Amino acid sequence: MKFLVRWKVKESAGLEGLKAFTQMNDEQESYMRGKVKLISRWHDLVGRTGVMICESDSEQELLAYGLRWSQYLAMEHCVVVNDEDARKIGKQLFAEAAVAV
């Protein structure tokens, strides 16, 4: 499954979250992600927010990722699909609705 993750730096975190992020090496980054595969991540440093598209077989793994950052960030996530999958889902929905009527 692919997820859209949005985060906001907690007021109580100050710049500590950014400091922790900038000082991480590849091994630490890998630990923080666990089994969550990063596809893309974008930061609004001035607004203290960001977004990430990631992939995981387990929502629990994504929640564990969020918990590892929870002292710095408030996070929310939802499942997302690409254009091709959205079209398939939409076509199936309309086909089912036509049969139900």
C-alpha positions as CSV (number, residue, x, y, z in Angstrom):
1,M,0.0,0.0,0.0
2,K,1.1,3.6,-0.7
3,F,0.5,6.3,1.9
4,L,0.4,10.0,2.0
5,V,1.9,11.2,5.3
6,R,1.6,14.8,6.5
7,W,3.4,16.1,9.5
8,K,3.7,19.3,11.5
9,V,6.5,20.1,13.9
10,K,5.2,20.3,17.4
11,E,5.6,23.7,19.1
12,S,7.3,22.1,22.0
13,A,10.0,20.6,19.7
14,G,11.5,23.9,18.6
15,L,14.3,23.1,16.2
16,E,15.2,19.9,17.8
17,G,13.4,17.7,15.2
18,L,15.3,19.5,12.4
19,K,18.5,19.1,14.3
20,A,17.9,15.3,14.8
21,F,17.0,14.9,11.1
22,T,20.0,16.8,9.8
23,Q,22.4,14.8,12.0
24,M,21.1,11.3,11.0
25,N,23.3,9.0,9.0
26,D,22.0,6.4,6.5
27,E,21.9,3.6,9.2
28,Q,19.8,5.8,11.6
29,E,17.5,6.8,8.7
30,S,17.0,3.2,7.9
31,Y,16.2,2.4,11.5
32,M,13.7,5.2,11.7
33,R,11.9,4.0,8.6
34,G,11.9,0.4,9.5
35,K,10.1,-1.5,6.7
36,V,8.5,1.6,5.3
37,K,9.9,2.4,1.8
38,L,10.4,6.1,1.1
39,I,9.2,7.2,-2.3
40,S,9.4,10.9,-1.9
41,R,9.6,13.4,0.9
42,W,9.2,17.2,0.9
43,H,9.8,19.8,3.6
44,D,8.3,23.2,4.2
45,L,11.0,24.4,6.6
46,V,9.5,27.8,7.2
47,G,6.0,26.5,7.8
48,R,7.4,23.6,9.8
49,T,5.4,21.0,7.9
50,G,6.1,18.3,5.3
51,V,4.7,15.5,3.2
52,M,5.9,12.1,2.3
53,I,4.7,9.4,-0.1
54,C,5.8,6.0,1.1
55,E,5.0,2.3,0.7
56,S,4.5,-0.4,3.2
57,D,2.8,-3.8,3.4
58,S,1.8,-3.0,6.9
59,E,0.0,0.0,8.4
60,Q,1.5,-1.0,11.7
61,E,5.0,-0.4,10.3
62,L,3.9,3.1,9.3
63,L,2.5,3.7,12.8
64,A,5.8,2.6,14.3
65,Y,7.6,5.0,12.0
66,G,5.3,7.8,13.3
67,L,6.0,6.8,16.9
68,R,9.7,7.1,16.3
69,W,9.2,10.7,15.4
70,S,6.4,11.5,17.8
71,Q,8.5,13.6,20.2
72,Y,9.0,16.1,17.4
73,L,6.1,15.7,14.9
74,A,2.3,15.3,14.8
75,M,1.6,13.0,11.8
76,E,-1.5,11.9,9.9
77,H,-1.7,9.5,7.0
78,C,-4.1,8.0,4.4
79,V,-3.9,5.4,1.7
80,V,-3.3,6.8,-1.8
81,V,-3.4,5.3,-5.3
82,N,-1.9,6.4,-8.6
83,D,-4.0,7.5,-11.6
84,E,-4.3,4.0,-13.1
85,D,-5.6,2.4,-9.8
86,A,-7.9,5.4,-9.2
87,R,-9.5,4.8,-12.7
88,K,-9.9,1.1,-12.0
89,I,-11.5,1.7,-8.6
90,G,-13.8,4.4,-10.1
91,K,-14.9,2.2,-13.0
92,Q,-15.7,-0.7,-10.6
93,L,-17.7,1.6,-8.4
94,F,-19.8,2.9,-11.3
95,A,-20.3,-0.6,-12.7
96,E,-21.5,-1.8,-9.3
97,A,-23.8,1.2,-8.9
98,A,-25.3,0.5,-12.3
99,V,-26.1,-3.1,-11.4
100,A,-27.6,-2.0,-8.0
101,V,-30.1,0.3,-9.7
